[in-house]
Structure formats: structure tokens, C-alpha cells
Amino acid sequence: MSEPGDDDVSTAEGNGNEPIPQLVVISGMSGAGRSTAAKCLEDLGWFVVDNLPPALIPTMVDLGARSQGAVPRIAVVVDVRGRRFFDNLRQSLADLASGGVRHRVLFLEASDEALVRRFESVRRPHPLQGDGRIVDGIARERDLLRELRGEADLVIDTSALNVHELRAKMDAQFAGGEEPELRATVMSFGFKYGLPVDADLVVDCRFLPNPHWVPELRPHTGLDDEVSRYVFDQPGAKEFLDRYAELLRIVAAGYRREGKRYVTIAVGCTGGKHRSVAMSEGLSRRLMADGVETVVVHRDMGRE
């Protein structure tokens, strides 16, 4: 099994000129790693509250503001199991936003197969399955969480992650000092292994010739110079990279205006080994040159 900075603390103040703590709401599917993510934030110095009723979140932020800087960062784990609970959460977050408190929602996701496997391994029922099967509980919870997932600032898919890999993702997103304006993850993947469920934008590189069919290139990956040169020597490859990077400048500016701080860009080819890897590396260099902090992940590069 098994995913912010300090600028809010120094700039936002409460009614009594107290510094307002940063707030992160951790939610997601049961079994997707909420507890692990909370523990990671706790180890990074965050004040973590598990299963706090949503109506009390503004009170917790107010108490943090009154601590005179002793509680600069608060993470709240919420377990959404009903429509009323979700409505209360939305109202609390809306109240905080209207009061000038900036917050982020971290959503932990995983595939049905991974969740079933995890529940079976610990021999525990899903909290929402009732008299049904584990898959029934997962389906009900996924339906209840659909709106919250759509509004989340950061979605992390833990289907293929172990605890250490999830911790690394959390460290990459939350361990820094001053938070960048926008942080991007560029992920190469293979379409034959499925779309990344946490992707905000998806790019298809299958219009380019596949190096897999070149015998001397087949054993290599898009990280190797000979494969990268082959990919970008193809008609349209460099033009595609140039124009998509230009498009992302427009998108990034819009994300900043809307307060969105995280974006995952998935770049796909057939197997996720050659074209998508080379294009992801080229795209990440363009983003970093534009001042976007970027992490590159090659999801399927090691698959046979």
C-alpha cells in the first residue's frame, strides 16, 4: 500500500493579528493510506487531528491562531461516510475561506482491486459494507466521496505504492520550506496498463513511431540518449513539445489565479517505456525553466 510550505503562516493573520495556521484536510478511500499520510505529516512537524468532526475544524484553526505561532500547521483527517457529513465539511471549509483562511484538501485514492486486497489481508470488513461484500462498501464510499475528490487540491493514487513510497511522495509535497506557486508531477505511463487515476491532464505520444520496433533501441528506455534522440528526431515531436509547453504556460497561469497548487500531467505511450519517458523528461525541463517546481515519475518504465 501505500501523499505544503510556510508562506501562509507569515502572511495571514486572524482577527487579533494572530498568525493563522496552514490547514490540510486529509480524506480519501478507506484503506488508501489516510493514516499513513497523517503519520507522515506528524513526523514533519504538523499538528494532526484524526476524525475531527467537520463542524469543529474552524474552531481548531482558531485555537491554532491563538497559540501565538506554537501551532503553525494543522492537518485534519476526515472520514466521510454520509451526505450530511460531507455537507458539514463543505460548509466548514467555505466558512474558513470566507474568513481568509487558505486550506488544501489531500485525497488518497486506490483501485478497487488494491482496496479489496488490503482489507482481506487484515481480515477486516469495509466500514460501509454492512451485510454486503467488501466491494459493496467500496462502491458506496466511492460514490459518497466523488464530489470531494473532484474538489481536492492534490490526489494521490496509492494502488501501486508501499508505505515507504507513499512517505516519499508526502515528503516531496509537504517537507519543503517556502511553498512554490505551483508544483507539478509529470508522469509517464503505458496506456496498456491503464490511465493514472490521479492525472489532471493526459497527453498521448502514440502518434510518434515506437522505438520498441527498432531492435537496437528496444532494450533501452526514454532516459537513454539514443532513444531520446530517436523520439525527438521524428516529424512533429519537437513541435508537439514546444506547443504543449506553450499551452501549459496558459494553464499554469490559470491554476495560479484559481489557487490550485498541484497538477499531475500524465504522458502516455503504448508501454510507458520509450516515447512517454523521453517526452516527460523534455516537458519537465520546460516546466522548470518556467519556474514550476516539477517532479518526474515513470510509472511503467520498469514493466516488461
C-alpha positions in Angstrom: 0.0 0.0 0.0 0.6 2.9 0.0 0.7 11.9 -0.4 2.8 22.2 2.0 5.3 25.2 3.0 5.2 28.2 5.3 4.1 31.3 3.4 0.6 31.2 4.8 1.9 31.5 8.4 3.8 34.7 7.8 1.2 36.5 5.7 -2.2 35.5 7.0 -3.4 36.9 10.4 -6.6 36.4 12.4 -8.8 39.0 14.0 -6.3 39.7 16.8 -3.4 39.8 14.4 -2.5 36.2 15.3 -0.8 34.1 12.6 -3.3 31.8 11.0 -2.1 28.2 10.8 -1.9 26.3 7.5 -4.6 23.8 7.1 -4.6 20.5 5.2 -7.7 18.2 5.2 -6.8 14.6 4.6 -9.5 12.4 3.2 -10.0 9.6 0.7 -10.9 6.0 0.4 -10.7 3.7 3.4 -7.6 1.6 3.0 -6.0 4.1 0.7 -3.4 5.3 3.2 -5.1 8.1 5.2 -3.4 7.1 8.4 0.0 6.7 6.8 -0.3 10.1 5.2 -1.3 11.6 8.6 1.7 10.0 10.3 4.0 11.4 7.6 2.7 14.9 8.3 3.1 14.4 12.0 6.7 13.4 11.5 7.2 16.6 9.5 6.0 18.7 12.5 2.4 19.1 11.6 -0.3 19.1 14.4 -2.5 16.2 13.3 -6.1 15.6 14.4 -7.8 12.3 13.4 -11.5 12.1 12.7 -12.3 15.6 13.9 -16.0 16.5 13.2 -16.0 18.9 10.3 -18.0 21.5 12.2 -15.1 21.8 14.6 -12.4 22.5 12.0 -12.9 26.3 12.2 -12.6 26.1 16.0 -9.4 24.1 15.7 -7.9 26.7 13.3 -9.0 29.5 15.7 -7.3 27.7 18.6 -4.2 27.3 16.5 -4.2 31.0 15.7 -4.4 31.8 19.4 -1.3 29.7 20.2 0.9 32.6 19.1 2.7 30.5 16.5 3.1 27.3 18.5 0.7 25.5 16.1 1.7 26.8 12.6 0.4 23.8 10.6 -2.7 21.7 11.2 -3.7 18.5 9.4 -7.2 17.1 9.9 -8.2 13.6 8.9 -11.8 13.3 7.9 -13.8 10.1 7.3 -16.7 11.0 5.1 -19.4 8.3 5.4 -22.6 10.2 4.6 -24.0 13.2 2.7 -24.7 15.2 5.9 -21.1 14.8 7.0 -19.9 15.9 3.6 -22.2 18.9 3.6 -20.9 19.9 7.0 -17.3 19.6 5.7 -18.1 21.8 2.7 -19.7 24.4 4.9 -16.8 24.5 7.3 -14.3 24.9 4.5 -16.4 27.6 2.9 -16.6 29.5 6.3 -12.8 29.3 6.6 -12.3 30.5 3.0 -14.7 33.5 3.6 -12.6 34.3 6.6 -9.4 34.4 4.6 -8.1 31.0 5.8 -6.4 29.1 3.0 -6.8 25.4 3.1 -5.9 22.4 1.0 -7.6 19.0 0.5 -5.4 15.9 0.1 -7.3 12.9 -1.3 -6.0 9.4 -1.1 -7.2 7.1 -3.9 -6.7 3.5 -4.8 -8.1 1.0 -7.2 -10.9 -1.4 -6.1 -8.6 -4.3 -6.5 -5.9 -2.8 -4.3 -8.5 -1.9 -1.6 -10.1 -5.4 -1.6 -6.6 -6.9 -1.2 -5.7 -4.7 1.7 -9.0 -5.3 3.6 -8.6 -9.0 3.0 -5.0 -9.0 4.2 -6.0 -7.5 7.6 -9.2 -9.6 7.8 -11.4 -6.5 8.5 -14.7 -5.5 6.9 -15.1 -2.3 5.0 -16.7 0.3 7.3 -19.6 0.8 4.8 -20.2 -2.8 3.5 -22.9 -3.6 6.1 -24.2 -7.1 5.3 -22.7 -7.0 1.8 -19.3 -7.6 0.4 -16.2 -5.5 0.6 -16.7 -4.3 -3.0 -20.2 -3.1 -2.0 -18.7 -0.9 0.8 -16.0 0.4 -1.6 -18.6 1.3 -4.2 -20.8 3.1 -1.7 -17.8 5.1 -0.3 -16.5 6.0 -3.7 -19.9 7.4 -4.6 -20.1 9.4 -1.3 -16.6 10.8 -1.9 -17.0 11.7 -5.6 -17.6 15.4 -5.1 -14.9 15.8 -2.5 -12.4 14.1 -4.8 -13.3 16.4 -7.6 -12.7 19.4 -5.4 -9.4 18.1 -3.9 -6.2 20.1 -4.4 -4.0 17.0 -4.5 -5.0 13.4 -5.4 -2.5 10.6 -4.7 -3.1 7.1 -6.1 -1.6 4.6 -3.7 -2.6 1.5 -5.6 1.0 0.6 -6.5 2.7 2.3 -3.6 4.1 0.8 -0.4 4.4 2.7 2.8 7.9 4.0 2.0 6.9 5.2 -1.4 3.9 7.0 0.0 6.1 8.6 2.6 8.5 9.8 -0.2 5.6 11.4 -2.0 4.4 13.1 1.1 7.9 14.4 1.8 8.2 15.7 -1.7 4.9 17.6 -1.4 5.0 18.8 2.2 8.5 18.8 3.6 9.7 22.0 1.9 10.1 25.4 3.5 8.6 28.1 1.4 5.9 26.7 -0.9 6.2 27.3 -4.6 3.4 28.9 -6.6 2.7 25.8 -8.5 4.1 22.2 -8.2 3.8 19.7 -11.0 4.2 16.0 -11.3 4.9 14.8 -14.8 4.2 11.1 -15.0 5.0 8.8 -17.9 2.7 5.7 -18.3 1.7 3.0 -20.7 -1.9 3.0 -22.0 -2.0 -0.8 -21.9 -1.6 -0.6 -18.1 -4.4 1.9 -17.7 -4.8 5.6 -17.2 -3.4 7.2 -14.0 -6.4 7.9 -11.9 -4.8 11.0 -10.3 -4.0 12.7 -13.6 -5.3 16.3 -14.2 -4.1 16.4 -17.8 -3.3 13.5 -20.2 -1.0 13.6 -23.2 -0.9 10.9 -25.9 2.5 10.2 -27.6 1.4 7.3 -29.7 1.4 9.4 -32.8 5.2 9.0 -32.8 6.9 5.9 -34.2 7.6 3.3 -31.5 11.3 2.7 -30.6 10.2 -0.8 -29.4 10.2 -1.9 -33.1 13.8 -0.8 -33.5 15.9 -3.8 -32.3 18.8 -1.8 -31.0 16.6 0.6 -29.1 14.1 -2.0 -27.7 16.2 -2.9 -24.5 16.7 0.8 -23.7 14.4 3.4 -22.2 13.5 7.0 -22.9 16.1 8.1 -20.4 18.8 6.8 -22.7 20.3 9.4 -25.2 19.8 7.2 -28.2 16.1 6.7 -27.5 15.5 10.3 -26.7 17.3 11.4 -29.9 15.2 8.9 -31.9 11.9 10.2 -30.4 12.7 13.9 -31.0 14.1 13.3 -34.5 10.6 12.2 -35.6 8.4 14.6 -37.5 6.2 16.6 -35.2 7.9 15.6 -31.9 9.7 18.8 -31.2 6.8 20.9 -32.4 4.5 19.0 -30.2 6.7 19.6 -27.2 7.0 23.3 -28.0 3.3 23.9 -28.4 2.2 21.8 -25.5 4.7 23.6 -23.2 3.3 26.9 -24.5 -0.3 25.6 -23.7 0.8 24.6 -20.2 2.0 28.2 -19.6 -1.6 29.4 -20.1 -2.9 26.5 -18.0 -0.4 27.2 -15.2 -1.3 30.9 -15.1 -5.0 30.0 -14.7 -4.2 27.4 -12.0 -2.3 30.1 -10.1 -5.2 32.5 -10.4 -7.6 29.9 -9.1 -5.3 29.0 -6.2 -4.6 25.5 -7.5 -1.1 24.5 -6.3 -0.7 21.0 -7.6 -1.1 19.5 -11.0 -0.4 16.0 -12.4 0.4 15.7 -16.1 0.3 12.2 -17.4 2.2 11.5 -20.6 1.4 8.2 -22.3 2.6 5.8 -25.0 1.8 2.1 -25.5 4.1 0.6 -22.9 5.4 3.6 -20.9 9.0 2.8 -21.6 10.3 4.9 -24.6 8.2 7.7 -26.1 6.3 8.8 -23.0 9.5 8.7 -20.9 11.5 10.9 -23.3 8.6 13.3 -23.7 8.1 13.6 -19.9 11.7 14.4 -19.4 11.6 17.1 -22.1 8.3 18.5 -20.7 9.6 18.6 -17.1 12.7 20.7 -18.3 10.3 23.2 -20.0 8.2 23.5 -16.8 11.2 24.0 -14.6 12.5 26.7 -16.9 9.2 28.4 -16.5 9.5 28.4 -12.7 7.3 25.4 -12.0 8.7 23.0 -9.4 8.5 19.7 -11.1 8.8 16.0 -10.1 9.1 13.3 -12.8 7.7 9.8 -12.2 8.0 7.0 -14.7 5.1 4.7 -13.6 5.5 1.8 -16.0 9.1 2.1 -17.2 10.3 -1.0 -15.3 7.5 -3.3 -16.5 8.3 -6.0 -19.1 
